[in-house]
Amino acid sequence: MINKRLLIKNLLAHNDENSFYDKKRVIDISQKEGKAKFLKHVCALANSNPKNRSYIVIGVEDEDNEIVGVDFFDDSKIQNLVNAYLDNPPLISYENVLFPHLPEGRVVGLVTITSSGKICALRRNIWKYYGGAVFIREGSISMPKNFDISISDRNATTVAQIERHARNNIELTLDGVIDFLNHRHRDLSSHYRVFKEQFVVCWAGNKKEVKQEVYYSRVDIELINEQVKLFYSSLDEVSISSDSDSFYITEYIYLGLDDQKRYYPLEKVTIKFSDNGTYQIFGELIFDPPQYERKTLHHILNTNKSLLRKLVKGISLKPTEIKDLQRFPATTLICYLNGFEEAEELMLSSRKLLKERDAEIYSSLKEALRILRKVRYN
């Protein structure tokens, strides 16, 4: 079993970016350019490593390898993106890896790419890349390749050694459990459970009971063996259950207009552990969003557009407009969920403005965009 934090350290210690790993300060797959560049690197790494895994480490400064972290990225449907744009797509996973020195909610992203063993190519045009293009890693650069295309397994031994040095041990596991329960979450209700005598899942949150059902807010869930965050949210509420083989997380979101707000089940995630030392994560979207009159939502969307225009121009907001701005992430999301496609672009264009103005509203916006991604990829 690989400790992903050790794996990242070993990758960063292995000279510089090369044909089996890449590092990024940040990625943004919400924009066409960012999505295209991400797909290019995935394609190139898959073609350069047909016999072993390759990696992208996210949240690291390029020049000095300083680990600065990124926001927790909950996107279990990233495989759908790769399948949609690549022929012979690799298997891909995105994991949020904990580093103790990073602030709460910040992690290092680890993208693991497992080649299909066949030449991977873009299936269709995206940004400035044409359908049919093939990319190969040349040193630390992902380059287009138009002729003499072949794939080799020259990195297989090196990657195997790096992964072997990142194997977990009982000391690291025990230290991780003690740190989670006694230090990082000593002010919350904290628990752990062992699966198949080898996997340890820890979870913590503010616990409350409603009609004999237990829910948690401010939730943090980690697979301690691999130092991977499975779930993190400072806003949403979840219910947690388990049996001898599986751990279940059902996420709820609080949505609605004015006094019509209530909790809606969003997604059920199942982590199934096997006797052979492996596990699988399955996500099922169970969201049935609230529906409202289009006339009402059209008025809300126009109000939100007007708010952003005032922020751009530096115009002071009235008290009622400040309240509308606080509701901006949730109301714009509701517009999107009711068929107003332009609401997505409005949310994306507001990120910089809200980040500079109000940390709490910006945090709500990030949560709204995370929900939007889940719905769109499903």
N, C-alpha and C positions, 0 to 999 in steps of 0.2 A: 504494500500500500504506500503510495507516494504522498509525502508531506509537501503540499503545494508551495508553502512559504520557503522551504529549503530548496525546492526546485527552482523557484524564481531567483533565489540568491546564487545558485550554481550557474544558472543561465547568464546572469549579469556578470559573473566572475569569469565567464568563458570568453575572453577577449572582447570583441565587439559584435554588433549585429552580423549575421552571416546567413548561410543558405538554409539553416534549420531554425532560426529564431529571429524575430524582429521586435523592436521596442518602440513605443509611442508615448508621447506626453498625454494624448487624449485621442479618442476617435469620436466621430459624430455621424451615426448612420441615419439621422433624421433628415439630412440634406443629401441631394443627389451626388455632389462632389465627394463628401465624406463616405457615402455608401459605395461609390465607385472605387475609391482608393482602397477601402477595406477589402472589397471583393478582389481587387487586383493582387493585394498581398496574400490573401488566402489562396488564390489560384496559383501564384508563384511558389509559395511554400509547399503546397500539395504536390506540384510537379517536381520540385527539387528534392522531395523526401517521400518516395513511393513506398518504402519499406519500414518507415518508422514515423513517429509523431513529430510534428513541428509546432512552434509556439509563437504567439504574439503577447508581449508583456505590456500592459497599459497602465500609465501613471508613473512613468520614469523619465527624468530629464535626459535629453539626448547626449549632452556633452560630458556630464560627470556621473551619470548613473544614479543621481540622487532620487530616492523613492519618495515622491510627493503625493501619490495616491490620486484617486478619482472618486466620484460619487458612486455609491452602490448602484449597480446596473442590473435590474431584474428583467431579463429578456430571455425567457426559455424558448422563444420561437425564432431565435437567430438562425437555426437550421433551415427554417422555411425561406428566409431571405437568400441563403446560399443555394438552396435547391431551385429557387425561381430564376436565378441569374447565371448559374454555372452548369455546363455539361460535365458529366462524371464528377458530381460534387463530392468533396470530402465530407466525412463526419466531423462536426464541429461543436464545441461546447464553450461557453463563457462562464467562468467562475470568479467569484469575488473572494479574494484572499486577504486574510487579516494580517496587518503588521502593527504591533503594539504601539509604536510611536505616532501613528496617524490619528487624527481627531475622530470622534465618534461619527460613524456613517461613511467614513472614507476608507477605501480599500485599494488594493492593486488588482486590476483586471487581468485574468489569464485566459487567453483563447488557445484551446488545444485543437490541432488540425490533424486528422487521420486520413491519409490519401486513400482513394478507391483503388489505387494501383494502375489506373489508366490516366491518359493525358487529360487534364482539366482545362476547359476553355470557357470564355464568356459565351453565354447562350444568345444574348441579345444586347443591343446598344444600351449604354448607360454613360451619361456625361460625355466625355470626349473619347471613350473607348468603344470600339466597334464589336458587334457580335462576331464570334469566331476567333477573337484574339486569344493568343496563348501567352502566358507569362512564366518566366523562369527567374530564379534568384541568381544574380551574378554578384558574389560577395554579399554586400549589405543592401543591394538595390534590386528591386523587382523590375525586370526588363521584358519588353515584348519580344517574342521569338516567332519568326515567320517561316523559317526553314531549318532543316537539320534538327528537328525536334526529337529529343530522346530524354528519357528519365533514368536516373541511376540511383543506387543505394549507397553512395559513398559516405553518407553521414551516419549510417545505421549503428556502427560501433561507438561513435562519439556520443550520440544521443542516449544509447543504452547505458553508458558509463555515468552520464549526468543524472539520469533517472535512478540508477542504482545508489548513487551517493545521496539521493533525496528520500530514501526509504524511511518510513516512520519507525519509532521504537516506543516502548512502554513509558520511558521517562518523559518524552515529549508529549505523549497523550495525557499522562497524569498531570503534568505541569499545566497543560491547556485546560483541563477540567477545573483544577483548583483556581486558576486565574479567572476563568469565566464565572464561577460560582461565588468566590470569596472576595474578588477585587473589582473586576469590571462591572458586575451587576449585584453588588451586595445590597443595594437599596431596592431591588426588585424581587419578585417571586421567581426563583430560579430552580431548574430541575435538570436531570440528565437521565438518559436511558441507554443501555447497551443492547445492541442487536447482533445476533449471530456470534457472540463472544468476541467480537473484534471491532465493531463500529460503535462509537460513542457520539450521541446527539445531545447537545445542551440547548436549552431554551430559557428565555427570561422575558418578563414583561409585567405590566401592572395587571393584576388579576381581578376579575369581577364576575359575579354570578347573576344571570338574568333567567328567571323561570327554570332553575336547576341546570342551566347551560353555563359553561365556563368560557369566558372570553379573555383575551389578552390585548393590551395596547402597549405602545412603545416596545414592540417585539423585536428580539434578536434571537436568531436560531443558527447554530453552527454545527457542522460536522467536524468534530475536534481532531480526528485522525489526520485529516487533510488540511486543516486550518482554513476551511472554506465556509464563508457565510452563505447559508441557504436562504435566509430571508432577513430583511432589515427594513423597518419602517417606524418613523416617529409619529405617524399620523393614523394609519389604518388599524383596524382591529381584526384579530384572527381567532379561530378556534383550533385547538390542537388535540389530536387523538393518536393512538398507536395500537398495534397488536404485535405479535411475536416476530413478524416479518417486515412490517411497514410502519412508516411515520407519515401522518396525514396533516396537512395544513390547509385550512379553508380561510380565504381572505375576504373580508367585507369592506365596502367603501360607503361612506356617509355622503349621500347625494340628495339633491332636491332644490326647489326654489322656495324661498321665504320659509313658511312654517310647514312645508310639505316634505321636509327632509326625513330620511330613514336609512337604515343599513341595507345594502343590497349585496348578496353573495357575488363575488367577482370570479374567483378561480379556486379550484381544488387541486393541490399538488400532492402527489403520492411519491414517497421515496421508498423503493422496494429493495431490501437487502437480500443477498443470496449467500448460500453456504460456501461458495467458491471464492469469497473475498471481493465480490463486485457489488455494485448497486446501480439502479436505474432511477431516473426521475421522470415522472409523467405529469403533465399539466393539462387540466381540463377546464376550459372557460365555461362558467355557468352563469354568466352575466345576462340579465334581462333589464336593460336600462330604462329609467323612467321616461315616459313620453308626454310631451306638452304640445299645445297649439302652436302652429308655425308662426302665427302672427305675433304671439308673445315672445317667442325666441328670436324672431327677426328684429323686434324692438331691442331686446337684450344685446344682440350682436352689434347693432348700430351704436348702442350706448358704450359698449366696450371698445369699439373702434374709436369713438370720440375721446374716450379716456386716454388711449395710447397717443392720439394726435396731440393732446394737451401735454402729456409727459414729454413728447419729443420737442415741443416748442417751449417747454419750461414754464407753462402756465400753471398757476396755483389751483389746486382742486378745492371745491366746496366740501363741507362735512358730509353731505349725502354722496358726493362723488368718491370720497375716500372710502366710504362703506361699500360702494359699488366696486371699487378697485380691490378691496379685500375679498370680495366674492368673485373677482374676475376669473381665476383659474377654474373654479367649479362650474360657473355659469357658461363659460366658453366651452368647457368639456361637454356639458349637457347639450349645447348647440351642435357640436360635432356628432354626438351619439344620436341626435335626432335628424341627421342627414345634411347638416350645413358643413360641407367639406372645407369651405374657406376658414372655418374656425381653427383648423390645424395650423394653417399658416399664421393666423393671428397669434396663436399661442407661441409658436416658434419665434416670431419677430419680437415678442414682448420680453424674451428672456433677459437680454442685456439691461433693458430699462428697469425691470422689476428687481434684478439682482443688485443694481446700484441704489435702488430706492428703499426696499424693505425686505429684510432677510426672511421674515415669516411668510410673506406673500410669495416670495421666490421659492421657498421650500414647498408650498402648496402647489405652485406651478409645476415643479419637478415631479411631484406625485401624480398630477393630472396628466402629464406627458407620458409617464410610465404606464398609466392605465390606457391611454390612447394607443400606445405601441402594442400592448397586449391585444386590444380589440382589433386593431388593424391587421396584425399578423395572423390572427385566427380567421 
